[in-house]
Amino acid sequence: MVDYVTRNNITFDMLYFADDVFAAYGVNFEPTYVLIDQIGQIRLRESDYYSPRMSELVDKIKELL
């Protein structure tokens, strides 16, 4: 995962080696993007390197700001 982040110049925070957090949010694959709103509800979860839903993720983030 560290190599992927470095190669792709990812600048947002990443969570490594966190099995308890993975289990709590149903993460079975890396990378998994979980967008959690201000009250702790999961608004979007996607597990894919090249997800076609990335534009949806950006739209949800804008909506929640």
mmCIF file of the N, C-alpha and C atoms, coordinates in Angstrom:
data_MODEL
# 
_entry.id   MODEL 
# 
loop_
_atom_site.group_PDB 
_atom_site.id 
_atom_site.type_symbol 
_atom_site.label_atom_id 
_atom_site.label_alt_id 
_atom_site.label_comp_id 
_atom_site.label_asym_id 
_atom_site.label_entity_id 
_atom_site.label_seq_id 
_atom_site.pdbx_PDB_ins_code 
_atom_site.Cartn_x 
_atom_site.Cartn_y 
_atom_site.Cartn_z 
_atom_site.occupancy 
_atom_site.B_iso_or_equiv 
_atom_site.pdbx_formal_charge 
_atom_site.auth_seq_id 
_atom_site.auth_comp_id 
_atom_site.auth_asym_id 
_atom_site.auth_atom_id 
_atom_site.pdbx_PDB_model_num 
ATOM 1   N N  . MET A 1 1  ? 0.814   -1.185 0.000   1.00 0.00 ? 1  MET A N  1 
ATOM 2   C CA . MET A 1 1  ? 0.000   0.000  0.000   1.00 0.00 ? 1  MET A CA 1 
ATOM 3   C C  . MET A 1 1  ? 0.865   1.257  0.000   1.00 0.00 ? 1  MET A C  1 
ATOM 4   N N  . VAL A 1 2  ? 1.933   1.237  0.764   1.00 0.00 ? 2  VAL A N  1 
ATOM 5   C CA . VAL A 1 2  ? 2.821   2.399  0.827   1.00 0.00 ? 2  VAL A CA 1 
ATOM 6   C C  . VAL A 1 2  ? 3.395   2.689  -0.558  1.00 0.00 ? 2  VAL A C  1 
ATOM 7   N N  . ASP A 1 3  ? 3.783   1.650  -1.287  1.00 0.00 ? 3  ASP A N  1 
ATOM 8   C CA . ASP A 1 3  ? 4.309   1.839  -2.639  1.00 0.00 ? 3  ASP A CA 1 
ATOM 9   C C  . ASP A 1 3  ? 3.262   2.445  -3.565  1.00 0.00 ? 3  ASP A C  1 
ATOM 10  N N  . TYR A 1 4  ? 2.027   1.983  -3.469  1.00 0.00 ? 4  TYR A N  1 
ATOM 11  C CA . TYR A 1 4  ? 0.947   2.508  -4.297  1.00 0.00 ? 4  TYR A CA 1 
ATOM 12  C C  . TYR A 1 4  ? 0.746   3.997  -4.031  1.00 0.00 ? 4  TYR A C  1 
ATOM 13  N N  . VAL A 1 5  ? 0.708   4.375  -2.767  1.00 0.00 ? 5  VAL A N  1 
ATOM 14  C CA . VAL A 1 5  ? 0.519   5.779  -2.382  1.00 0.00 ? 5  VAL A CA 1 
ATOM 15  C C  . VAL A 1 5  ? 1.653   6.636  -2.936  1.00 0.00 ? 5  VAL A C  1 
ATOM 16  N N  . THR A 1 6  ? 2.856   6.148  -2.817  1.00 0.00 ? 6  THR A N  1 
ATOM 17  C CA . THR A 1 6  ? 4.021   6.899  -3.299  1.00 0.00 ? 6  THR A CA 1 
ATOM 18  C C  . THR A 1 6  ? 3.991   7.032  -4.816  1.00 0.00 ? 6  THR A C  1 
ATOM 19  N N  . ARG A 1 7  ? 3.757   5.928  -5.522  1.00 0.00 ? 7  ARG A N  1 
ATOM 20  C CA . ARG A 1 7  ? 3.749   5.943  -6.992  1.00 0.00 ? 7  ARG A CA 1 
ATOM 21  C C  . ARG A 1 7  ? 2.666   6.848  -7.552  1.00 0.00 ? 7  ARG A C  1 
ATOM 22  N N  . ASN A 1 8  ? 1.552   6.935  -6.867  1.00 0.00 ? 8  ASN A N  1 
ATOM 23  C CA . ASN A 1 8  ? 0.410   7.689  -7.385  1.00 0.00 ? 8  ASN A CA 1 
ATOM 24  C C  . ASN A 1 8  ? 0.246   9.064  -6.753  1.00 0.00 ? 8  ASN A C  1 
ATOM 25  N N  . ASN A 1 9  ? 1.244   9.481  -5.990  1.00 0.00 ? 9  ASN A N  1 
ATOM 26  C CA . ASN A 1 9  ? 1.262   10.823 -5.407  1.00 0.00 ? 9  ASN A CA 1 
ATOM 27  C C  . ASN A 1 9  ? -0.029  11.140 -4.647  1.00 0.00 ? 9  ASN A C  1 
ATOM 28  N N  . ILE A 1 10 ? -0.482  10.197 -3.849  1.00 0.00 ? 10 ILE A N  1 
ATOM 29  C CA . ILE A 1 10 ? -1.694  10.392 -3.055  1.00 0.00 ? 10 ILE A CA 1 
ATOM 30  C C  . ILE A 1 10 ? -1.339  11.271 -1.861  1.00 0.00 ? 10 ILE A C  1 
ATOM 31  N N  . THR A 1 11 ? -2.116  12.326 -1.669  1.00 0.00 ? 11 THR A N  1 
ATOM 32  C CA . THR A 1 11 ? -1.786  13.309 -0.638  1.00 0.00 ? 11 THR A CA 1 
ATOM 33  C C  . THR A 1 11 ? -2.769  13.330 0.529   1.00 0.00 ? 11 THR A C  1 
ATOM 34  N N  . PHE A 1 12 ? -3.869  12.557 0.452   1.00 0.00 ? 12 PHE A N  1 
ATOM 35  C CA . PHE A 1 12 ? -4.799  12.536 1.570   1.00 0.00 ? 12 PHE A CA 1 
ATOM 36  C C  . PHE A 1 12 ? -4.358  11.487 2.584   1.00 0.00 ? 12 PHE A C  1 
ATOM 37  N N  . ASP A 1 13 ? -4.883  11.582 3.793   1.00 0.00 ? 13 ASP A N  1 
ATOM 38  C CA . ASP A 1 13 ? -4.492  10.664 4.865   1.00 0.00 ? 13 ASP A CA 1 
ATOM 39  C C  . ASP A 1 13 ? -4.869  9.235  4.525   1.00 0.00 ? 13 ASP A C  1 
ATOM 40  N N  . MET A 1 14 ? -4.000  8.321  4.894   1.00 0.00 ? 14 MET A N  1 
ATOM 41  C CA . MET A 1 14 ? -4.219  6.898  4.669   1.00 0.00 ? 14 MET A CA 1 
ATOM 42  C C  . MET A 1 14 ? -4.140  6.186  6.008   1.00 0.00 ? 14 MET A C  1 
ATOM 43  N N  . LEU A 1 15 ? -4.843  5.071  6.129   1.00 0.00 ? 15 LEU A N  1 
ATOM 44  C CA . LEU A 1 15 ? -4.847  4.276  7.348   1.00 0.00 ? 15 LEU A CA 1 
ATOM 45  C C  . LEU A 1 15 ? -4.234  2.918  7.016   1.00 0.00 ? 15 LEU A C  1 
ATOM 46  N N  . TYR A 1 16 ? -3.147  2.590  7.688   1.00 0.00 ? 16 TYR A N  1 
ATOM 47  C CA . TYR A 1 16 ? -2.451  1.330  7.451   1.00 0.00 ? 16 TYR A CA 1 
ATOM 48  C C  . TYR A 1 16 ? -2.563  0.434  8.673   1.00 0.00 ? 16 TYR A C  1 
ATOM 49  N N  . PHE A 1 17 ? -2.575  -0.872 8.436   1.00 0.00 ? 17 PHE A N  1 
ATOM 50  C CA . PHE A 1 17 ? -2.492  -1.868 9.509   1.00 0.00 ? 17 PHE A CA 1 
ATOM 51  C C  . PHE A 1 17 ? -3.535  -1.625 10.605  1.00 0.00 ? 17 PHE A C  1 
ATOM 52  N N  . ALA A 1 18 ? -4.767  -1.526 10.215  1.00 0.00 ? 18 ALA A N  1 
ATOM 53  C CA . ALA A 1 18 ? -5.825  -1.216 11.172  1.00 0.00 ? 18 ALA A CA 1 
ATOM 54  C C  . ALA A 1 18 ? -6.966  -2.221 11.024  1.00 0.00 ? 18 ALA A C  1 
ATOM 55  N N  . ASP A 1 19 ? -6.703  -3.465 11.368  1.00 0.00 ? 19 ASP A N  1 
ATOM 56  C CA . ASP A 1 19 ? -7.691  -4.530 11.184  1.00 0.00 ? 19 ASP A CA 1 
ATOM 57  C C  . ASP A 1 19 ? -9.012  -4.245 11.885  1.00 0.00 ? 19 ASP A C  1 
ATOM 58  N N  . ASP A 1 20 ? -8.974  -3.630 13.066  1.00 0.00 ? 20 ASP A N  1 
ATOM 59  C CA . ASP A 1 20 ? -10.216 -3.342 13.785  1.00 0.00 ? 20 ASP A CA 1 
ATOM 60  C C  . ASP A 1 20 ? -11.064 -2.314 13.048  1.00 0.00 ? 20 ASP A C  1 
ATOM 61  N N  . VAL A 1 21 ? -10.415 -1.316 12.459  1.00 0.00 ? 21 VAL A N  1 
ATOM 62  C CA . VAL A 1 21 ? -11.141 -0.302 11.680  1.00 0.00 ? 21 VAL A CA 1 
ATOM 63  C C  . VAL A 1 21 ? -11.673 -0.930 10.392  1.00 0.00 ? 21 VAL A C  1 
ATOM 64  N N  . PHE A 1 22 ? -10.865 -1.774 9.753   1.00 0.00 ? 22 PHE A N  1 
ATOM 65  C CA . PHE A 1 22 ? -11.313 -2.453 8.533   1.00 0.00 ? 22 PHE A CA 1 
ATOM 66  C C  . PHE A 1 22 ? -12.574 -3.265 8.814   1.00 0.00 ? 22 PHE A C  1 
ATOM 67  N N  . ALA A 1 23 ? -12.573 -3.996 9.896   1.00 0.00 ? 23 ALA A N  1 
ATOM 68  C CA . ALA A 1 23 ? -13.727 -4.823 10.244  1.00 0.00 ? 23 ALA A CA 1 
ATOM 69  C C  . ALA A 1 23 ? -14.955 -3.961 10.529  1.00 0.00 ? 23 ALA A C  1 
ATOM 70  N N  . ALA A 1 24 ? -14.769 -2.855 11.215  1.00 0.00 ? 24 ALA A N  1 
ATOM 71  C CA . ALA A 1 24 ? -15.890 -1.984 11.575  1.00 0.00 ? 24 ALA A CA 1 
ATOM 72  C C  . ALA A 1 24 ? -16.582 -1.389 10.347  1.00 0.00 ? 24 ALA A C  1 
ATOM 73  N N  . TYR A 1 25 ? -15.820 -1.137 9.284   1.00 0.00 ? 25 TYR A N  1 
ATOM 74  C CA . TYR A 1 25 ? -16.383 -0.512 8.089   1.00 0.00 ? 25 TYR A CA 1 
ATOM 75  C C  . TYR A 1 25 ? -16.533 -1.474 6.923   1.00 0.00 ? 25 TYR A C  1 
ATOM 76  N N  . GLY A 1 26 ? -16.357 -2.772 7.167   1.00 0.00 ? 26 GLY A N  1 
ATOM 77  C CA . GLY A 1 26 ? -16.571 -3.767 6.121   1.00 0.00 ? 26 GLY A CA 1 
ATOM 78  C C  . GLY A 1 26 ? -15.553 -3.715 5.006   1.00 0.00 ? 26 GLY A C  1 
ATOM 79  N N  . VAL A 1 27 ? -14.321 -3.387 5.332   1.00 0.00 ? 27 VAL A N  1 
ATOM 80  C CA . VAL A 1 27 ? -13.268 -3.292 4.324   1.00 0.00 ? 27 VAL A CA 1 
ATOM 81  C C  . VAL A 1 27 ? -12.656 -4.671 4.119   1.00 0.00 ? 27 VAL A C  1 
ATOM 82  N N  . ASN A 1 28 ? -12.729 -5.161 2.877   1.00 0.00 ? 28 ASN A N  1 
ATOM 83  C CA . ASN A 1 28 ? -12.167 -6.456 2.537   1.00 0.00 ? 28 ASN A CA 1 
ATOM 84  C C  . ASN A 1 28 ? -11.090 -6.359 1.472   1.00 0.00 ? 28 ASN A C  1 
ATOM 85  N N  . PHE A 1 29 ? -10.839 -5.171 0.971   1.00 0.00 ? 29 PHE A N  1 
ATOM 86  C CA . PHE A 1 29 ? -9.956  -4.981 -0.169  1.00 0.00 ? 29 PHE A CA 1 
ATOM 87  C C  . PHE A 1 29 ? -9.245  -3.652 -0.004  1.00 0.00 ? 29 PHE A C  1 
ATOM 88  N N  . GLU A 1 30 ? -8.010  -3.598 -0.434  1.00 0.00 ? 30 GLU A N  1 
ATOM 89  C CA . GLU A 1 30 ? -7.272  -2.332 -0.421  1.00 0.00 ? 30 GLU A CA 1 
ATOM 90  C C  . GLU A 1 30 ? -6.997  -1.920 -1.848  1.00 0.00 ? 30 GLU A C  1 
ATOM 91  N N  . PRO A 1 31 ? -7.183  -0.675 -2.223  1.00 0.00 ? 31 PRO A N  1 
ATOM 92  C CA . PRO A 1 31 ? -7.697  0.386  -1.364  1.00 0.00 ? 31 PRO A CA 1 
ATOM 93  C C  . PRO A 1 31 ? -9.216  0.345  -1.295  1.00 0.00 ? 31 PRO A C  1 
ATOM 94  N N  . THR A 1 32 ? -9.726  0.817  -0.200  1.00 0.00 ? 32 THR A N  1 
ATOM 95  C CA . THR A 1 32 ? -11.158 1.034  -0.033  1.00 0.00 ? 32 THR A CA 1 
ATOM 96  C C  . THR A 1 32 ? -11.345 2.473  0.419   1.00 0.00 ? 32 THR A C  1 
ATOM 97  N N  . TYR A 1 33 ? -12.249 3.158  -0.236  1.00 0.00 ? 33 TYR A N  1 
ATOM 98  C CA . TYR A 1 33 ? -12.567 4.539  0.098   1.00 0.00 ? 33 TYR A CA 1 
ATOM 99  C C  . TYR A 1 33 ? -13.873 4.526  0.877   1.00 0.00 ? 33 TYR A C  1 
ATOM 100 N N  . VAL A 1 34 ? -13.862 5.097  2.064   1.00 0.00 ? 34 VAL A N  1 
ATOM 101 C CA . VAL A 1 34 ? -15.067 5.184  2.875   1.00 0.00 ? 34 VAL A CA 1 
ATOM 102 C C  . VAL A 1 34 ? -15.281 6.655  3.203   1.00 0.00 ? 34 VAL A C  1 
ATOM 103 N N  . LEU A 1 35 ? -16.386 7.189  2.737   1.00 0.00 ? 35 LEU A N  1 
ATOM 104 C CA . LEU A 1 35 ? -16.731 8.577  3.016   1.00 0.00 ? 35 LEU A CA 1 
ATOM 105 C C  . LEU A 1 35 ? -17.737 8.578  4.161   1.00 0.00 ? 35 LEU A C  1 
ATOM 106 N N  . ILE A 1 36 ? -17.355 9.187  5.270   1.00 0.00 ? 36 ILE A N  1 
ATOM 107 C CA . ILE A 1 36 ? -18.181 9.214  6.477   1.00 0.00 ? 36 ILE A CA 1 
ATOM 108 C C  . ILE A 1 36 ? -18.586 10.659 6.730   1.00 0.00 ? 36 ILE A C  1 
ATOM 109 N N  . ASP A 1 37 ? -19.872 10.888 6.920   1.00 0.00 ? 37 ASP A N  1 
ATOM 110 C CA . ASP A 1 37 ? -20.332 12.264 7.122   1.00 0.00 ? 37 ASP A CA 1 
ATOM 111 C C  . ASP A 1 37 ? -20.075 12.724 8.558   1.00 0.00 ? 37 ASP A C  1 
ATOM 112 N N  . GLN A 1 38 ? -20.521 13.940 8.853   1.00 0.00 ? 38 GLN A N  1 
ATOM 113 C CA . GLN A 1 38 ? -20.235 14.574 10.134  1.00 0.00 ? 38 GLN A CA 1 
ATOM 114 C C  . GLN A 1 38 ? -20.838 13.841 11.326  1.00 0.00 ? 38 GLN A C  1 
ATOM 115 N N  . ILE A 1 39 ? -21.884 13.051 11.092  1.00 0.00 ? 39 ILE A N  1 
ATOM 116 C CA . ILE A 1 39 ? -22.506 12.332 12.206  1.00 0.00 ? 39 ILE A CA 1 
ATOM 117 C C  . ILE A 1 39 ? -22.132 10.848 12.216  1.00 0.00 ? 39 ILE A C  1 
ATOM 118 N N  . GLY A 1 40 ? -21.169 10.474 11.390  1.00 0.00 ? 40 GLY A N  1 
ATOM 119 C CA . GLY A 1 40 ? -20.642 9.118  11.414  1.00 0.00 ? 40 GLY A CA 1 
ATOM 120 C C  . GLY A 1 40 ? -21.309 8.124  10.490  1.00 0.00 ? 40 GLY A C  1 
ATOM 121 N N  . GLN A 1 41 ? -22.208 8.589  9.630   1.00 0.00 ? 41 GLN A N  1 
ATOM 122 C CA . GLN A 1 41 ? -22.862 7.690  8.676   1.00 0.00 ? 41 GLN A CA 1 
ATOM 123 C C  . GLN A 1 41 ? -21.973 7.487  7.458   1.00 0.00 ? 41 GLN A C  1 
ATOM 124 N N  . ILE A 1 42 ? -21.920 6.249  6.982   1.00 0.00 ? 42 ILE A N  1 
ATOM 125 C CA . ILE A 1 42 ? -21.188 5.966  5.749   1.00 0.00 ? 42 ILE A CA 1 
ATOM 126 C C  . ILE A 1 42 ? -22.033 6.455  4.581   1.00 0.00 ? 42 ILE A C  1 
ATOM 127 N N  . ARG A 1 43 ? -21.479 7.355  3.801   1.00 0.00 ? 43 ARG A N  1 
ATOM 128 C CA . ARG A 1 43 ? -22.189 7.913  2.650   1.00 0.00 ? 43 ARG A CA 1 
ATOM 129 C C  . ARG A 1 43 ? -21.793 7.233  1.349   1.00 0.00 ? 43 ARG A C  1 
ATOM 130 N N  . LEU A 1 44 ? -20.586 6.676  1.302   1.00 0.00 ? 44 LEU A N  1 
ATOM 131 C CA . LEU A 1 44 ? -20.127 5.996  0.096   1.00 0.00 ? 44 LEU A CA 1 
ATOM 132 C C  . LEU A 1 44 ? -18.973 5.078  0.483   1.00 0.00 ? 44 LEU A C  1 
ATOM 133 N N  . ARG A 1 45 ? -18.964 3.878  -0.069  1.00 0.00 ? 45 ARG A N  1 
ATOM 134 C CA . ARG A 1 45 ? -17.850 2.955  0.139   1.00 0.00 ? 45 ARG A CA 1 
ATOM 135 C C  . ARG A 1 45 ? -17.536 2.335  -1.217  1.00 0.00 ? 45 ARG A C  1 
ATOM 136 N N  . GLU A 1 46 ? -16.287 2.343  -1.596  1.00 0.00 ? 46 GLU A N  1 
ATOM 137 C CA . GLU A 1 46 ? -15.873 1.787  -2.882  1.00 0.00 ? 46 GLU A CA 1 
ATOM 138 C C  . GLU A 1 46 ? -14.527 1.107  -2.705  1.00 0.00 ? 46 GLU A C  1 
ATOM 139 N N  . SER A 1 47 ? -14.404 -0.082 -3.258  1.00 0.00 ? 47 SER A N  1 
ATOM 140 C CA . SER A 1 47 ? -13.163 -0.839 -3.168  1.00 0.00 ? 47 SER A CA 1 
ATOM 141 C C  . SER A 1 47 ? -12.652 -1.138 -4.568  1.00 0.00 ? 47 SER A C  1 
ATOM 142 N N  . ASP A 1 48 ? -11.773 -0.295 -5.044  1.00 0.00 ? 48 ASP A N  1 
ATOM 143 C CA . ASP A 1 48 ? -11.222 -0.498 -6.382  1.00 0.00 ? 48 ASP A CA 1 
ATOM 144 C C  . ASP A 1 48 ? -10.098 0.493  -6.614  1.00 0.00 ? 48 ASP A C  1 
ATOM 145 N N  . TYR A 1 49 ? -9.085  0.059  -7.339  1.00 0.00 ? 49 TYR A N  1 
ATOM 146 C CA . TYR A 1 49 ? -7.990  0.972  -7.678  1.00 0.00 ? 49 TYR A CA 1 
ATOM 147 C C  . TYR A 1 49 ? -8.450  2.043  -8.657  1.00 0.00 ? 49 TYR A C  1 
ATOM 148 N N  . TYR A 1 50 ? -9.232  1.658  -9.641  1.00 0.00 ? 50 TYR A N  1 
ATOM 149 C CA . TYR A 1 50 ? -9.646  2.584  -10.694 1.00 0.00 ? 50 TYR A CA 1 
ATOM 150 C C  . TYR A 1 50 ? -11.169 2.597  -10.790 1.00 0.00 ? 50 TYR A C  1 
ATOM 151 N N  . SER A 1 51 ? -11.793 3.119  -9.776  1.00 0.00 ? 51 SER A N  1 
ATOM 152 C CA . SER A 1 51 ? -13.243 3.081  -9.696  1.00 0.00 ? 51 SER A CA 1 
ATOM 153 C C  . SER A 1 51 ? -13.887 4.118  -10.610 1.00 0.00 ? 51 SER A C  1 
ATOM 154 N N  . PRO A 1 52 ? -14.911 3.700  -11.342 1.00 0.00 ? 52 PRO A N  1 
ATOM 155 C CA . PRO A 1 52 ? -15.680 4.673  -12.121 1.00 0.00 ? 52 PRO A CA 1 
ATOM 156 C C  . PRO A 1 52 ? -16.526 5.563  -11.216 1.00 0.00 ? 52 PRO A C  1 
ATOM 157 N N  . ARG A 1 53 ? -16.604 5.227  -9.923  1.00 0.00 ? 53 ARG A N  1 
ATOM 158 C CA . ARG A 1 53 ? -17.402 6.001  -8.972  1.00 0.00 ? 53 ARG A CA 1 
ATOM 159 C C  . ARG A 1 53 ? -16.614 7.145  -8.338  1.00 0.00 ? 53 ARG A C  1 
ATOM 160 N N  . MET A 1 54 ? -15.371 7.382  -8.758  1.00 0.00 ? 54 MET A N  1 
ATOM 161 C CA . MET A 1 54 ? -14.576 8.433  -8.138  1.00 0.00 ? 54 MET A CA 1 
ATOM 162 C C  . MET A 1 54 ? -15.223 9.800  -8.312  1.00 0.00 ? 54 MET A C  1 
ATOM 163 N N  . SER A 1 55 ? -15.871 10.048 -9.437  1.00 0.00 ? 55 SER A N  1 
ATOM 164 C CA . SER A 1 55 ? -16.557 11.332 -9.607  1.00 0.00 ? 55 SER A CA 1 
ATOM 165 C C  . SER A 1 55 ? -17.727 11.435 -8.631  1.00 0.00 ? 55 SER A C  1 
ATOM 166 N N  . GLU A 1 56 ? -18.378 10.312 -8.348  1.00 0.00 ? 56 GLU A N  1 
ATOM 167 C CA . GLU A 1 56 ? -19.453 10.298 -7.350  1.00 0.00 ? 56 GLU A CA 1 
ATOM 168 C C  . GLU A 1 56 ? -18.890 10.618 -5.963  1.00 0.00 ? 56 GLU A C  1 
ATOM 169 N N  . LEU A 1 57 ? -17.708 10.086 -5.661  1.00 0.00 ? 57 LEU A N  1 
ATOM 170 C CA . LEU A 1 57 ? -17.055 10.390 -4.385  1.00 0.00 ? 57 LEU A CA 1 
ATOM 171 C C  . LEU A 1 57 ? -16.793 11.882 -4.259  1.00 0.00 ? 57 LEU A C  1 
ATOM 172 N N  . VAL A 1 58 ? -16.277 12.496 -5.313  1.00 0.00 ? 58 VAL A N  1 
ATOM 173 C CA . VAL A 1 58 ? -16.003 13.938 -5.297  1.00 0.00 ? 58 VAL A CA 1 
ATOM 174 C C  . VAL A 1 58 ? -17.303 14.717 -5.108  1.00 0.00 ? 58 VAL A C  1 
ATOM 175 N N  . ASP A 1 59 ? -18.353 14.315 -5.801  1.00 0.00 ? 59 ASP A N  1 
ATOM 176 C CA . ASP A 1 59 ? -19.647 14.994 -5.667  1.00 0.00 ? 59 ASP A CA 1 
ATOM 177 C C  . ASP A 1 59 ? -20.195 14.873 -4.240  1.00 0.00 ? 59 ASP A C  1 
ATOM 178 N N  . LYS A 1 60 ? -20.055 13.691 -3.621  1.00 0.00 ? 60 LYS A N  1 
ATOM 179 C CA . LYS A 1 60 ? -20.532 13.497 -2.249  1.00 0.00 ? 60 LYS A CA 1 
ATOM 180 C C  . LYS A 1 60 ? -19.740 14.355 -1.265  1.00 0.00 ? 60 LYS A C  1 
ATOM 181 N N  . ILE A 1 61 ? -18.450 14.459 -1.469  1.00 0.00 ? 61 ILE A N  1 
ATOM 182 C CA . ILE A 1 61 ? -17.628 15.303 -0.597  1.00 0.00 ? 61 ILE A CA 1 
ATOM 183 C C  . ILE A 1 61 ? -18.090 16.750 -0.707  1.00 0.00 ? 61 ILE A C  1 
ATOM 184 N N  . LYS A 1 62 ? -18.290 17.235 -1.906  1.00 0.00 ? 62 LYS A N  1 
ATOM 185 C CA . LYS A 1 62 ? -18.765 18.610 -2.105  1.00 0.00 ? 62 LYS A CA 1 
ATOM 186 C C  . LYS A 1 62 ? -20.123 18.810 -1.437  1.00 0.00 ? 62 LYS A C  1 
ATOM 187 N N  . GLU A 1 63 ? -21.008 17.829 -1.554  1.00 0.00 ? 63 GLU A N  1 
ATOM 188 C CA . GLU A 1 63 ? -22.334 17.908 -0.959  1.00 0.00 ? 63 GLU A CA 1 
ATOM 189 C C  . GLU A 1 63 ? -22.252 18.009 0.568   1.00 0.00 ? 63 GLU A C  1 
ATOM 190 N N  . LEU A 1 64 ? -21.295 17.320 1.153   1.00 0.00 ? 64 LEU A N  1 
ATOM 191 C CA . LEU A 1 64 ? -21.192 17.283 2.608   1.00 0.00 ? 64 LEU A CA 1 
ATOM 192 C C  . LEU A 1 64 ? -20.438 18.461 3.196   1.00 0.00 ? 64 LEU A C  1 
ATOM 193 N N  . LEU A 1 65 ? -19.741 19.218 2.371   1.00 0.00 ? 65 LEU A N  1 
ATOM 194 C CA . LEU A 1 65 ? -18.993 20.369 2.892   1.00 0.00 ? 65 LEU A CA 1 
ATOM 195 C C  . LEU A 1 65 ? -19.898 21.507 3.303   1.00 0.00 ? 65 LEU A C  1 
# 
